[in-house]
Amino acid sequence: MILKTYIFIIFTTLFLHWETSETKSQGDIGRASLPPRGWNSYDSFCWTITEEEFLQNAELVAQRLKPHGYEYVVVDFLWYRKKTIGAYTDSYGFDVFDEWGRMVPDPGRWPSSQGGKGFSEVAGKVHSMGLKFGIHVMRGLSLQAFNANTLILDTTTGKAYEEAGRQWRAQDIGIKERTCAWMKNGFMSVNTKLGAGRAFLRSLYQQYADWGVDFVKLDCVFGDDLDLDEIIVVSEVLNELSRPIIYSLSPGTNAKPIIAKEVSGLVNMYRVTGDDWDTWEDVSAHFNVARDFTAANLVGVKGLKGKSWPDLDMLPLGWLTEAELCSPLGQNKEENPARNIILRFGAGSNDGPHRYCRLNLDEQRTQVTLWSMVRSPLIFGGDMRKLDDATFSLLTNPTLLEINWFSSNNMEFHYVTGSLSSSGKHSLSNHTEDKEKINVLETRVLALRSCKDVKANGWSTKVLDNNVEKVCWEENSNKRKAPFCLNKREALSASEGEMVYQHQNLGRLHLLVTERTELCFGASSNRKLTANEISRGSFSRCRSHANQMWENYNGTLMNSYSGLCAIMDFVRASSGGIRSWLATGRRGEIYLAFFNLNNQVTKMSAKISDITNAIHATSSKCSGTEVWSGTNLGAIKDSISMSVNAHGCALFVLNCT
């Protein structure tokens, strides 16, 4: 008996040591060696979070979530904006920056930043909790710093950057016609071909490292807002820094695997949708995206000094704010009524956490289960100070966390069937050949793709009798319908005082609805899109912004803002149906998830032989449990079946011998 007890103690000690070594800080074994977990302020505080509120949340993350692998706490956007009357998400003139044009925390909200200390004290407190500190940053250079024409810091000398016998300034490197499409009063790209442009970016990230930053979320450089040059230069800078910093890209509106393959090796995580909020439409929009990026073998591939992960966005669970109050608002008050509230009552009006997540429990389970099966980063967005038991249980579910970090062979599983009624007369299938037939609506839209995509070559030029030139999409067009065409003309070289270099616009086009209108087509949306919204571009008053500039050659139509090419595409939006995912565990177990996207209870089934064939397993005798109900399935004969609530899911852990 004593010998057995001794052996048990040794085994338990070794097992616990092994578990701890598996989940130790990712920085010890390569950056983002596992999908990062943490907390972000955006979903609950929008942009107005204060130092006190942030540290209160960080303390609770350390106490409650850190034991479950959540280690990053991230301040989201506009931490440099003064919280005062008139300031909002796309206001101008309220940002705090230093003599070198670099953003610094608003001392009114971040008092420890006074005296040039930046985020150093906040980062120090976060580190003392055993956590890692992150910040959100925008592309390139702020419009305020550009207009102030600040000098550029040379980090190698500590003085103003000099080249060719002169000092360089913000207006030498800023590309004003490439301001962020959905935050035109905010930030613009910098010319990374210039030594001064690269020096400016280096000075930014050197400062973040000096502050003690461990995680950077770079916004408005990916998806429809692609700025590959900046992504590359920032990756090179972070690679050279002695401080390890996780490199994240956001958002990923209209992101596709072919584009992601160009950046996955440069970063550690990158968003693959627009912003995800607590609506069923946003959750369900992730299923096709998750399938495509997993099928492209992009999950957990080599990244910046470690690995990289497609990111389905943070989890908008618990105590939240409103999406409308966080998105950059249009100048037209009809575009977003929330803007009137902010301008009338100030930035503190109803913009902090004030309501619970609108997803029901079934929908929340669906979201966290899909995120885990895809091995997406898990970043919680709710206010930790009002973390309820149900949300905490979802975030810390041991099976989901095990799947998220340690599963393999993750894939969408097609061989699942469903019945919407007890009689079985209305049957569904998720077989590859049948799934597109389920409540599918097709919409034809002008979308952006990599110019390397063979589909991008479908444009031609037509000259009409009145010498009006049109550019038309004709590839695979229905001969009974006229091709989609836009009028073209040479792009304006300047508009209303915007500084644009004449030579930059040579050969570029504006695309108009008709020759007599002054409404030009822009590729990227002029507002931030949510996950379920389809990026269609927009028509607005013609100006010299690169978003409205196009180049037409070799059958392609390339946008000057993103460098992506336009195609006419059919977007299939499914209003329901069933989905299933499959993965294997590190101890030989099989994870099977049923997802019911329908608006009513659906009985879903899958054959054991199809499951084992999909993962190339030889065993066919299986037993298991269902996680959410706790049901013990016992020995499973030929198939596994369960009724799944509307918008809900079932998660099975199977052991096959």
C-alpha positions in Angstrom: 0.0 0.0 0.0 2.8 2.4 0.9 4.6 1.6 -2.4 1.4 2.3 -4.4 1.0 5.6 -2.6 4.6 6.5 -3.3 4.2 5.7 -7.0 1.0 7.7 -7.2 2.7 10.8 -5.7 5.6 10.6 -8.2 3.3 10.2 -11.1 1.1 13.1 -10.1 4.1 15.3 -9.5 5.5 14.5 -13.0 2.1 15.0 -14.6 1.6 18.5 -13.0 5.1 19.5 -14.0 4.4 18.5 -17.6 1.1 20.4 -17.6 2.8 23.5 -16.2 5.6 23.3 -18.8 3.0 23.0 -21.6 1.2 26.1 -20.5 4.0 28.3 -19.4 4.4 31.8 -20.8 4.6 31.6 -24.6 7.5 34.0 -24.7 9.7 31.2 -23.2 9.2 28.9 -26.2 8.6 31.2 -29.1 6.2 34.0 -29.8 2.6 32.9 -30.0 3.5 29.2 -29.9 -0.1 28.7 -28.8 -3.1 30.8 -29.8 -2.9 33.9 -27.5 -5.5 34.5 -24.8 -6.3 37.7 -23.0 -8.6 40.7 -22.5 -9.2 43.8 -24.6 -11.0 47.0 -23.6 -12.8 47.7 -26.9 -16.0 45.8 -26.5 -16.7 47.2 -23.1 -15.1 50.7 -22.9 -14.9 51.8 -26.6 -12.0 54.3 -26.6 -12.6 56.2 -23.3 -11.2 53.8 -20.8 -9.1 55.3 -18.0 -6.0 54.1 -16.2 -8.0 53.3 -13.1 -10.5 51.2 -15.1 -7.9 49.4 -17.0 -5.9 48.4 -14.0 -9.0 47.3 -12.2 -9.8 44.9 -15.1 -6.2 43.8 -15.3 -6.2 42.8 -11.6 -9.3 40.7 -12.1 -7.8 39.1 -15.2 -4.8 38.1 -13.1 -7.0 36.7 -10.4 -9.6 34.9 -12.4 -8.5 34.2 -16.0 -4.7 34.0 -15.8 -4.9 30.5 -14.3 -6.6 29.5 -17.5 -4.0 30.8 -19.9 -5.3 34.4 -20.4 -2.1 36.5 -20.1 -2.5 39.6 -22.3 -4.4 42.8 -21.3 -4.7 45.3 -24.1 -5.7 48.9 -24.3 -7.6 49.4 -27.5 -7.7 52.4 -29.7 -7.4 56.2 -29.1 -5.6 56.0 -25.7 -4.0 59.3 -26.9 -7.3 61.2 -27.5 -8.5 63.7 -24.9 -11.9 62.9 -23.5 -13.7 66.2 -23.9 -16.6 67.8 -25.6 -16.4 67.3 -29.3 -14.0 64.4 -29.2 -15.2 61.1 -30.8 -13.8 58.3 -32.9 -13.0 60.3 -36.0 -12.7 63.8 -34.6 -9.7 66.0 -35.4 -7.5 68.0 -33.1 -7.9 66.1 -29.8 -4.9 63.8 -29.9 -1.7 64.1 -27.8 1.7 63.5 -29.5 5.3 64.3 -28.8 7.8 66.4 -30.6 8.6 63.5 -33.0 4.9 63.0 -34.0 4.4 59.9 -31.9 1.2 59.3 -30.0 1.4 59.5 -26.2 -1.3 58.6 -23.6 -3.8 61.3 -22.8 -2.6 62.5 -19.3 -6.2 63.2 -18.3 -7.1 59.6 -18.6 -3.7 58.1 -17.9 -2.1 60.3 -15.2 0.9 58.1 -14.7 2.0 59.0 -18.2 2.9 62.6 -17.3 6.5 63.7 -17.5 7.1 61.7 -20.7 6.7 58.3 -19.0 4.1 57.1 -21.5 2.8 53.6 -20.5 5.9 52.6 -18.5 4.2 52.7 -15.1 1.0 51.0 -16.4 3.1 48.3 -18.0 5.1 47.8 -14.9 2.0 47.3 -12.8 0.6 44.8 -15.3 3.9 42.9 -15.3 3.8 42.8 -11.5 0.5 40.9 -11.8 2.1 38.2 -13.9 0.4 39.5 -17.1 1.6 41.0 -20.4 0.7 44.5 -21.6 -0.7 45.4 -25.0 -1.8 48.5 -27.0 -3.7 49.2 -30.1 -2.1 51.4 -32.8 -3.2 52.8 -36.1 -1.4 52.8 -39.5 1.5 55.1 -40.1 1.3 58.8 -39.1 -1.5 60.9 -37.6 -3.0 63.7 -39.6 -2.4 66.0 -36.7 1.4 65.2 -36.7 1.4 65.6 -40.4 -0.2 69.0 -40.3 2.2 70.0 -37.5 5.1 68.8 -39.7 7.0 67.3 -36.8 10.6 66.2 -37.0 11.4 62.5 -37.2 13.5 60.8 -34.6 16.6 58.8 -35.5 16.7 56.2 -32.8 20.4 55.4 -33.6 21.5 59.0 -32.7 18.7 60.3 -30.5 18.4 63.3 -32.7 16.4 64.4 -35.8 16.7 62.1 -38.7 19.0 63.5 -41.4 19.7 62.3 -44.9 21.0 64.0 -48.1 22.2 66.9 -46.0 18.8 67.9 -44.4 16.4 67.0 -41.6 13.2 65.2 -42.6 9.7 65.9 -41.3 6.3 64.4 -41.2 5.1 66.0 -44.5 8.1 64.4 -46.3 6.9 60.9 -45.4 3.1 61.1 -45.0 0.9 59.9 -47.9 -2.2 62.1 -47.3 -4.2 60.5 -50.1 -3.8 57.2 -48.2 -5.5 58.1 -45.0 -7.4 55.2 -43.4 -10.6 54.8 -45.4 -12.9 54.6 -42.4 -11.0 57.2 -40.2 -10.1 60.0 -42.6 -9.3 62.4 -39.8 -7.1 60.0 -38.1 -4.0 58.3 -39.7 -2.3 57.9 -43.0 0.3 55.6 -44.6 3.9 56.6 -44.6 6.3 56.2 -47.5 8.4 53.2 -46.5 10.5 53.5 -49.6 12.2 56.5 -47.9 14.7 56.0 -45.1 12.9 58.7 -43.2 9.6 56.7 -43.4 11.3 53.6 -42.1 13.0 55.6 -39.4 9.6 57.0 -38.2 8.1 53.5 -37.9 11.2 52.3 -36.1 10.9 55.2 -33.6 7.3 54.2 -32.9 8.0 50.6 -32.0 11.2 51.4 -30.2 9.1 53.6 -27.9 6.6 50.9 -27.4 9.4 48.5 -26.4 10.8 51.1 -24.1 7.4 51.4 -22.4 7.4 47.7 -21.8 4.7 46.8 -24.3 4.4 43.0 -25.0 1.6 43.0 -27.6 0.8 45.4 -30.5 -2.5 45.4 -32.4 -1.9 47.3 -35.7 -5.1 48.6 -37.3 -6.2 49.6 -40.8 -3.4 47.8 -42.7 -5.0 44.4 -43.5 -8.1 43.2 -45.4 -9.6 45.9 -47.6 -7.2 48.4 -46.0 -4.1 46.4 -47.0 -0.8 48.2 -46.6 1.7 45.4 -47.2 4.7 47.8 -47.1 3.9 48.9 -43.6 3.2 45.4 -42.4 6.6 44.3 -43.7 8.6 47.2 -42.3 7.0 46.8 -38.8 7.7 43.1 -38.9 11.4 43.9 -39.6 11.5 46.4 -36.8 10.0 44.0 -34.3 12.3 41.3 -35.4 15.3 43.5 -34.6 14.1 44.7 -31.1 15.4 42.9 -28.1 12.0 43.0 -26.4 9.6 40.2 -27.7 6.4 41.8 -28.9 3.4 39.9 -30.3 2.4 41.4 -33.6 -1.3 41.4 -34.4 -3.2 42.9 -37.4 -6.8 44.2 -37.4 -9.4 44.2 -38.8 -9.6 41.7 -41.6 -12.6 42.9 -43.6 -12.8 40.8 -46.8 -9.6 39.0 -46.0 -8.9 35.9 -48.1 -6.3 33.1 -47.6 -4.4 34.1 -50.8 -3.7 37.5 -49.2 -3.1 36.0 -45.7 -0.3 33.8 -47.1 1.6 37.0 -47.9 1.5 38.2 -44.2 1.1 35.1 -42.0 4.9 34.6 -41.8 5.4 38.3 -40.8 3.0 38.5 -37.9 1.7 36.4 -35.0 -2.1 36.8 -35.4 -4.3 38.6 -37.9 -8.0 39.3 -38.1 -10.0 37.6 -40.9 -13.3 39.4 -40.6 -14.7 42.8 -39.8 -15.6 43.6 -36.2 -17.5 40.9 -34.3 -20.3 42.1 -32.1 -23.0 40.3 -30.1 -25.4 39.6 -32.9 -26.2 36.2 -34.4 -25.5 37.5 -37.9 -21.9 38.3 -36.9 -21.4 34.9 -35.3 -22.8 32.9 -38.2 -20.7 35.0 -40.7 -17.6 33.3 -39.3 -18.4 29.7 -40.4 -17.3 30.1 -44.0 -14.3 32.2 -43.1 -13.2 29.6 -40.5 -13.5 26.8 -43.0 -11.5 28.6 -45.7 -8.6 29.6 -43.5 -8.4 26.2 -41.9 -8.6 24.4 -45.3 -5.7 26.7 -46.5 -3.5 25.3 -43.7 -2.9 28.7 -42.2 -3.6 27.8 -38.6 -0.5 27.8 -36.4 2.0 28.1 -39.3 5.4 29.9 -38.9 5.1 33.5 -37.9 7.2 36.3 -36.5 9.8 34.5 -34.3 7.2 31.9 -33.6 3.8 31.1 -35.0 0.8 32.9 -36.5 -2.9 32.4 -36.1 -6.0 33.6 -38.0 -8.0 35.6 -35.5 -11.9 35.5 -35.5 -11.9 38.6 -33.3 -12.5 39.1 -29.6 -15.4 37.6 -27.7 -18.2 40.2 -27.0 -19.6 38.4 -24.0 -20.6 39.8 -20.6 -21.0 43.5 -19.8 -20.5 45.6 -23.0 -21.0 48.9 -24.7 -22.7 49.7 -28.1 -21.0 48.9 -31.4 -22.3 52.2 -32.9 -20.5 54.2 -30.3 -17.2 52.6 -31.0 -17.1 52.8 -34.8 -15.8 55.9 -36.5 -18.8 58.0 -37.4 -19.8 59.6 -40.6 -20.0 63.3 -41.0 -23.6 63.1 -42.1 -25.7 62.8 -39.0 -28.1 60.4 -40.8 -25.3 57.9 -41.1 -25.1 57.3 -37.4 -27.5 58.9 -34.9 -25.1 58.1 -32.0 -22.8 60.8 -33.3 -25.4 63.4 -32.2 -25.4 62.0 -28.7 -21.6 62.3 -28.4 -21.4 65.8 -29.9 -24.2 67.1 -27.7 -23.3 65.5 -24.4 -19.6 64.7 -24.8 -17.4 61.6 -25.2 -18.6 60.1 -21.9 -22.2 59.7 -23.0 -23.2 56.1 -22.8 -19.9 54.9 -24.3 -18.7 52.7 -21.4 -20.1 49.3 -20.4 -23.8 49.5 -19.7 -25.5 46.3 -20.9 -25.2 42.6 -21.1 -24.4 40.6 -24.2 -27.4 40.2 -26.5 -26.5 36.7 -27.6 -28.5 34.0 -25.8 -26.7 31.1 -24.0 -26.9 28.8 -27.0 -25.5 31.4 -29.3 -22.7 32.2 -26.9 -21.8 28.5 -26.7 -21.8 28.3 -30.4 -19.3 31.2 -30.6 -16.8 29.9 -28.1 -17.0 26.4 -29.5 -16.3 27.5 -33.0 -13.5 29.8 -31.9 -11.9 26.9 -30.0 -12.4 24.3 -32.8 -10.7 26.7 -35.2 -7.9 27.4 -32.7 -8.5 31.2 -32.9 -6.9 33.5 -30.3 -9.3 33.9 -27.4 -9.6 37.6 -26.4 -12.4 38.5 -24.0 -14.0 41.9 -24.5 -16.4 42.2 -21.5 -15.9 44.3 -18.4 -14.2 42.1 -15.8 -15.7 44.0 -13.0 -19.1 42.6 -13.8 -18.1 39.1 -15.0 -21.0 36.8 -14.4 -20.8 33.1 -13.6 -22.2 31.9 -17.0 -19.6 34.0 -18.9 -16.8 32.9 -16.7 -17.8 29.3 -17.2 -17.7 29.7 -21.0 -14.3 31.4 -20.9 -12.7 28.8 -18.7 -14.4 25.6 -19.9 -11.6 23.0 -19.7 -12.6 21.1 -22.8 -12.8 24.2 -25.0 -9.4 25.4 -23.7 -7.8 22.0 -24.3 -9.2 22.0 -27.9 -8.1 25.6 -28.5 -4.5 25.0 -27.5 -3.7 21.3 -28.1 -6.0 19.8 -30.7 -4.9 19.0 -34.3 -6.4 17.9 -37.6 -9.0 20.6 -37.1 -11.4 20.7 -40.1 -15.0 21.3 -41.1 -16.7 18.0 -41.3 -19.1 17.6 -44.2 -20.8 14.3 -43.4 -23.5 15.4 -41.0 -27.3 15.3 -41.6 -30.2 17.0 -39.9 -34.0 17.0 -39.6 -36.0 20.1 -38.8 -39.0 18.1 -37.7 -39.6 15.0 -35.6 -41.1 13.2 -38.6 -37.8 13.7 -40.5 -39.7 14.8 -43.6 -37.6 18.0 -43.9 -34.1 16.8 -44.0 -30.8 18.7 -44.4 -27.3 17.7 -45.3 -23.9 19.3 -44.9 -22.3 17.1 -47.6 -20.1 19.1 -49.9 -22.4 18.6 -52.8 -25.6 19.5 -51.0 -24.7 22.2 -48.4 -25.0 25.1 -50.8 -28.7 24.3 -51.5 -29.8 25.2 -47.9 -31.5 28.6 -47.8 -28.8 30.2 -49.9 -29.1 33.7 -51.2 -26.7 35.0 -53.9 -25.7 38.6 -54.2 -23.4 40.0 -56.9 -20.9 42.4 -55.5 -17.7 44.2 -56.5 -15.1 42.6 -54.2 -11.4 43.0 -53.7 -8.9 40.1 -54.2 -5.2 39.7 -54.5 -4.1 40.7 -58.0 -2.3 37.3 -58.2 -5.8 35.7 -58.2 -6.5 34.4 -61.7 -10.1 35.7 -61.3 -8.9 39.3 -61.2 -8.3 39.3 -64.9 -11.7 40.1 -66.3 -11.8 43.8 -67.1 -11.8 45.5 -70.5 -12.1 49.0 -71.9 -14.8 50.1 -74.3 -15.0 53.4 -76.2 -18.4 54.7 -77.1 -19.4 56.8 -80.0 -19.2 60.0 -77.9 -15.6 59.1 -77.0 -16.7 58.2 -73.5 -14.5 55.3 -72.1 -15.9 52.6 -69.9 -14.2 49.8 -68.0 -16.3 46.7 -68.0 -16.3 43.3 -66.3 -17.2 40.6 -68.8 -15.6 37.4 -67.6 -18.3 34.7 -67.2 -21.0 37.3 -67.6 -24.4 36.3 -68.7 -24.7 37.1 -72.4 -28.3 38.0 -71.9 -27.3 40.8 -69.5 -25.2 43.9 -70.2 -21.8 43.7 -68.6 -21.2 45.7 -65.4 -19.5 48.9 -66.6 -18.2 52.2 -65.0 -17.2 55.4 -66.8 -13.6 56.2 -66.5 -11.5 59.4 -66.6 -8.1 60.5 -65.5 -7.9 60.9 -61.7 -7.9 64.4 -60.3 -4.4 65.6 -59.2 -5.7 67.7 -56.3 -9.0 68.5 -54.7 -9.9 71.2 -52.2 -6.4 71.8 -51.0 -5.4 68.2 -50.6 -1.7 67.9 -51.2 -1.1 65.2 -53.9 2.0 64.9 -55.9 1.1 65.1 -59.6 3.4 62.3 -60.7 1.8 59.9 -58.3 -1.5 60.1 -60.2 -0.2 59.5 -63.7 -2.1 56.6 -65.3 -4.6 56.4 -62.5 -8.4 56.6 -63.0 -11.5 57.7 -61.4 -14.5 55.5 -62.0 -17.9 57.2 -62.2 -21.5 56.0 -62.4 -22.1 58.3 -65.4 -20.0 60.8 -67.3 -22.1 63.7 -65.9 -21.9 62.8 -62.2 -19.2 63.7 -59.7 -19.7 60.5 -57.7 -16.6 58.3 -57.9 -16.3 54.7 -56.8 -14.2 53.8 -53.8 -13.1 50.3 -53.1 -13.1 50.2 -49.3 -16.0 51.2 -47.1 -15.9 54.7 -45.6 -16.9 53.2 -42.3 -15.8 50.2 -40.2 -17.8 47.1 -41.1 -18.9 44.4 -38.8 -18.3 40.7 -39.5 -21.6 40.0 -41.3 -21.5 43.0 -43.6 -20.4 42.5 -47.2 -17.8 45.0 -48.4 -19.3 46.5 -51.5 -17.3 49.7 -51.9 -19.2 53.0 -52.2 -19.8 56.0 -54.4 -19.1 59.4 -53.0 -17.9 62.9 -54.1 -14.8 62.5 -56.3 -11.6 63.4 -54.5 -7.9 62.6 -54.6 -8.0 59.8 -52.0 -6.2 56.7 -53.2 -9.4 54.7 -52.3 -11.0 56.2 -55.4 -7.9 55.7 -57.6 -7.6 52.8 -60.0 -5.1 51.4 -62.5 -6.4 49.4 -65.4 -3.8 47.1 -67.2 -3.5 43.5 -68.4 -7.2 43.0 -67.7 -7.1 43.9 -64.1 -8.4 46.9 -62.1 -6.1 47.6 -59.2 -7.0 49.9 -56.4 -4.3 52.4 -55.4 -5.3 52.4 -51.7 -4.9 48.7 -50.9 -3.1 47.4 -54.0 -5.8 44.8 -54.4 -7.8 44.1 -57.5 -11.5 44.3 -58.1 -13.6 41.4 -59.3 -17.4 40.9 -59.7 -18.2 38.1 -57.3 -21.2 36.2 -56.1 -21.5 36.2 -52.4 -23.5 33.4 -50.9 -25.2 34.3 -47.7 -26.9 31.3 -46.0 -29.8 32.1 -43.7 -29.5 28.8 -41.9 -28.4 25.2 -42.3 -26.1 22.9 -40.3 -22.4 22.7 -39.9 -20.0 20.4 -38.1 -16.3 20.5 -37.1 -13.9 17.8 -36.2 -10.5 17.6 -34.4 -8.3 15.2 -32.6 -6.8 15.6 -29.1 -3.3 15.1 -27.8 -4.4 12.0 -25.9 -6.1 10.3 -28.9 -9.6 11.6 -28.2 -11.9 12.9 -31.0 -13.7 16.2 -30.8 -16.9 16.5 -32.8 -19.1 19.7 -32.8 -22.6 20.0 -34.3 -23.7 23.6 -35.1 -27.4 24.4 -35.8 -27.6 27.7 -37.8 -31.4 27.2 -38.2 -34.0 29.2 -36.3 -35.6 26.0 -34.9 -34.5 22.8 -33.1 -32.7 20.4 -35.5 -31.8 16.8 -34.9 -28.3 16.3 -36.2 -26.6 13.0 -36.9 -23.2 11.7 -38.1 -22.0 8.1 -38.8 -19.1 6.8 -36.7 -17.5 5.4 -39.9 -17.5 8.8 -41.6 -15.9 10.4 -38.5 -13.1 7.9 -38.2 -12.5 7.9 -42.0 -12.1 11.7 -41.9 -9.3 11.5 -39.4 -7.8 8.3 -40.9 -8.5 6.3 -37.7 -8.8 2.6 -37.8 -10.9 2.1 -34.7 -14.7 2.1 -35.0 -15.9 1.2 -31.4 -16.5 4.6 -29.7 -17.9 5.9 -26.5 -18.1 9.4 -25.3 -19.9 12.4 -23.6 -21.6 15.6 -24.7 -20.0 18.6 -23.0 -22.8 21.1 -22.6 -25.5 18.7 -21.4 -23.1 16.4 -19.6 -24.8 13.4 -21.3 -22.9 10.1 -21.2 -23.4 8.5 -24.6 -22.1 5.1 -23.5 -21.1 2.8 -26.3 -22.0 4.2 -29.7 -23.1 1.7 -32.3 -23.3 3.1 -35.8 -24.1 6.8 -35.5 -24.3 9.7 -33.1 -27.4 11.9 -32.9 -28.7 14.8 -30.9 -31.3 17.5 -31.0 -29.6 20.9 -31.1 -31.3 24.1 -30.2 -31.7 26.9 -32.7 -28.4 28.7 -33.1 -26.9 26.2 -30.6 -24.3 23.5 -30.7 -23.4 20.1 -29.3 -19.8 19.2 -28.5 -18.8 15.6 -28.2 -15.6 14.1 -26.7 -15.2 10.6 -28.2 -12.9 7.8 -27.3 -12.5 5.2 -30.0 -10.7 1.8 -29.6 
